């Protein structure tokens, strides 16, 4: 007598705690959503962090902002902001100006080419975000934002622009 192959079963992952399950789900979700974003940024030879720098500079004072202030406003930490800014400057997307009064202080600003690149990316980026999260309702998106803010709040420093 021939038996049919066993139907594959889906194994449920084991977690040590509810907090671990929530964290690992958050991490996996980030990984999946980031993949969609990386595909887009790769077409423009940018990283997500570099895009974030350009976005922040466009919103900043036209004279630019100090490098350290820029580093504090990034979505995720950048241990070596100078190395992240170097390729943007080489491409003519940003400018850096060292202060005559304090040689340690560097103002970073966006160039017209940087603004043009952001403008060019606007529609594809909106489509990317729709692809990432467009299946959620407005109410679900607002609830997700509120939950993420609540989860992050005790870990934000007083200088955070995300509080």
Buried (B, 14 or more C-beta within 10 A) or exposed (E): EEEEEEEEEEEEEEEEEEEEEEEEEEEEEEEEBEEEBEEBBEEBEBBBBBBBBBBBBBEBEEEBBBBEBBBBBBEEEBEEBEEBBEBBBEBEBBBBEEEEEEEEEBBBBBBEEBBEBBEEBEEEBEEBEEBBEEEEEEEEEEEEEEEEEEEEEEEEEEEEEEE
